[in-house]
Amino acid sequence: MNLLTIREVCERLRISRATLYKLVKRGMLPLVKVGGKSLVPEEAILKLLGVTPRSPLSEEQAWERYYEELLRLGLTTPESREAIVAPRFADFVPVEVSGKPASALIIEEREAH
């Protein structure tokens, strides 16, 4: 059994901590306490999404199913579909620039005074 931290679950499901705790309160996700740390079984996430480990879903189908479940639970709106299923910046690649980062300039300025 693979256990995930609260942060990992939120990142994986792309939800806030508040939304995660709503799911726990509604009995849809179990929390396991280990040494005072709250963890969620990975199988519970798959069950919430309606995905079985052997399910041959493509990534796009899995996101679509996830969105439909969030919509059913009232945790999202129809308008947010694009952001969840096909985010615009998923293939964003930062541009490389030359020069010093702003943080380095600020440090140098502070050291000069």
TIKOL-620817 format. One record per residue (C-alpha): residue in one letter; residue number from 1; x, y, z. Coordinates in Angstrom, 3 decimals, padded with zeros to 6 digits, m for minus. Example, Ala and Ser with C-alpha at 12.3 -4.5 7.8 and 13.67 -1.06 7.14 Angstrom:
REC type seq        X        Y        Z
REC    A   1  012.300 m004.500  007.800
REC    S   2  013.670 m001.060  007.140
***
This chain:
REC type seq        X        Y        Z
REC    M   1  000.000  000.000  000.000
REC    N   2  001.461  003.328 m001.110
REC    L   3  000.699  006.232  001.246
REC    L   4  000.822  009.854  000.078
REC    T   5  001.228  013.017  002.122
REC    I   6 m001.454  015.720  002.111
REC    R   7  000.744  017.867 m000.146
REC    E   8  001.292  014.995 m002.610
REC    V   9 m002.446  014.258 m002.759
REC    C  10 m003.280  017.922 m003.380
REC    E  11 m000.666  018.144 m006.136
REC    R  12 m001.783  014.905 m007.748
REC    L  13 m005.479  015.819 m007.692
REC    R  14 m004.817  019.521 m008.384
REC    I  15 m006.981  020.574 m005.453
REC    S  16 m006.488  022.762 m002.401
REC    R  17 m006.013  021.473  001.136
REC    A  18 m009.507  022.790  001.963
REC    T  19 m011.038  020.706 m000.838
REC    L  20 m009.084  017.652  000.305
REC    Y  21 m010.410  018.019  003.831
REC    K  22 m013.960  018.417  002.440
REC    L  23 m013.545  015.044  000.745
REC    V  24 m012.273  013.544  004.013
REC    K  25 m015.169  015.060  005.978
REC    R  26 m017.665  013.626  003.462
REC    G  27 m016.081  010.196  003.922
REC    M  28 m014.838  010.030  000.352
REC    L  29 m011.127  009.866  001.218
REC    P  30 m009.683  008.159  004.284
REC    L  31 m006.814  009.604  006.299
REC    V  32 m004.303  007.281  007.931
REC    K  33 m002.320  008.655  010.869
REC    V  34  001.267  007.431  011.081
REC    G  35  003.401  009.005  013.764
REC    G  36  001.172  012.072  013.884
REC    K  37  001.348  012.544  010.126
REC    S  38 m001.800  012.387  007.997
REC    L  39 m001.453  010.176  004.924
REC    V  40 m003.853  009.021  002.208
REC    P  41 m003.682  005.565  000.569
REC    E  42 m003.065  005.845 m003.165
REC    E  43 m005.749  003.205 m003.768
REC    A  44 m008.330  005.554 m002.186
REC    I  45 m007.447  008.251 m004.715
REC    L  46 m007.841  005.806 m007.588
REC    K  47 m011.168  004.672 m006.160
REC    L  48 m012.345  008.298 m005.827
REC    L  49 m011.466  008.892 m009.464
REC    G  50 m013.113  005.662 m010.540
REC    V  51 m009.856  004.390 m011.989
REC    T  52 m008.784  000.830 m011.414
REC    P  53 m005.064  000.042 m011.556
REC    R  54 m005.621 m002.148 m014.616
REC    S  55 m007.822  000.383 m016.400
REC    P  56 m006.344  001.157 m019.833
REC    L  57 m007.300  004.846 m019.751
REC    S  58 m005.229  007.400 m021.560
REC    E  59 m004.056  010.375 m019.530
REC    E  60 m006.654  012.575 m021.232
REC    Q  61 m009.443  010.091 m020.407
REC    A  62 m008.302  009.912 m016.787
REC    W  63 m008.391  013.727 m016.495
REC    E  64 m011.820  013.780 m018.126
REC    R  65 m013.107  011.193 m015.646
REC    Y  66 m011.538  013.140 m012.784
REC    Y  67 m013.242  016.346 m013.962
REC    E  68 m016.621  014.609 m014.253
REC    E  69 m016.270  013.301 m010.697
REC    L  70 m015.334  016.746 m009.354
REC    L  71 m018.340  018.197 m011.179
REC    R  72 m020.611  015.508 m009.731
REC    L  73 m019.330  016.239 m006.235
REC    G  74 m019.927  019.948 m006.683
REC    L  75 m016.236  020.747 m006.232
REC    T  76 m015.836  022.483 m009.585
REC    T  77 m017.889  024.253 m012.235
REC    P  78 m018.497  023.510 m015.916
REC    E  79 m016.521  026.657 m016.776
REC    S  80 m013.361  025.207 m015.222
REC    R  81 m013.236  022.181 m017.541
REC    E  82 m010.444  023.561 m019.771
REC    A  83 m008.217  024.343 m016.803
REC    I  84 m008.574  020.815 m015.422
REC    V  85 m008.744  018.613 m018.521
REC    A  86 m006.483  020.519 m020.922
REC    P  87 m004.491  023.224 m019.168
REC    R  88 m003.158  025.840 m021.568
REC    F  89  000.256  026.063 m019.971
REC    A  90  000.919  022.347 m019.563
REC    D  91  003.550  022.500 m022.294
REC    F  92  004.971  025.842 m021.133
REC    V  93  008.740  026.032 m021.455
REC    P  94  010.485  028.964 m019.758
REC    V  95  012.635  031.163 m021.947
REC    E  96  016.310  031.320 m021.093
REC    V  97  017.627  034.817 m020.494
REC    S  98  021.050  036.244 m019.856
REC    G  99  022.073  038.454 m016.968
REC    K 100  021.759  038.243 m013.236
REC    P 101  018.512  037.312 m011.525
REC    A 102  016.783  040.094 m009.608
REC    S 103  017.573  038.368 m006.301
REC    A 104  021.319  038.554 m007.007
REC    L 105  021.071  042.257 m007.878
REC    I 106  019.207  042.974 m004.639
REC    I 107  021.809  041.093 m002.572
REC    E 108  024.645  042.990 m004.247
REC    E 109  022.871  046.315 m003.651
REC    R 110  022.374  045.522  000.048
REC    E 111  026.000  044.470  000.481
REC    A 112  027.197  047.697 m001.143
REC    H 113  025.491  049.807  001.551
***
